[in-house]
Amino acid sequence: MGFLGGQEILLILLVLVLLFGAKKIPELAKGLGNGIKEFKSATKEADKEIGKDDSKKPGSGINS
């Protein structure tokens, strides 16, 4: 249990079409994609900042 089969996915898609309409779904998907892209960008930027901070600390180098 835990994995979705083909019938469950079709049922979910059908419910989405009924709730939002066929014209609204591409707009929702585009907004979701943009949100994910922005989140990944912010995560990478935060990782870079953390990496810069770690390199300034003594003992954080490769030879320590």
N, C-alpha and C positions, 0 to 999 in steps of 0.2 A: 504494500500500500504506500501511497505517497506520490506516485507518478501519475500524470494525466495521460489517458489514452486518447485515441482519435475521436471517440464519441463525446468525451467530456470537453475537448477543445472546440468541437463544432457547436456544442450546446452553449458554451461561453461566448463564442463569436455571434451566435444567433441572438443571445440576450443583449450583447453590446449593440448590434444593429437595431434591435427593437427599442432599446433605451435612447440611443443617441442619433439614430438615423444614419443612412449610408453616406451622406454628405459630410457629416460632422466627424466621422472616424479618422479620415486622413489628417484633419486639422489637429485632433487629439494626439495622434501618433507623431506628428511633426513637433508638437510642443513637448511631448515626452522625450523625443530624441534630442531636442535642443537642451532640455534640462539635464539629461545624462551627459551630454557633451560638456556643458558648463561645469557640472560636478567633477568630471574627470580632469578638466583643466585646473580647477581650483585645488584638487588633490595633488596634482603634479607640482603646482606652484608651492603648496605647503610643504611637500617633500623636499623641494629644492631649498626652501628656507630652513628647514630642519637640518638638512645636510650642511648648509653654510654655518649654522650655529655649532654643530658637532665638530667641524674641522677647526674651530677656533679654540676649543677646549684642550688643555694639555692632556696628553695620554690618549688622545682619540685617533692618532695616526696609525699607519699600517705597522710600524716597527715597535709599537708600545706593547 
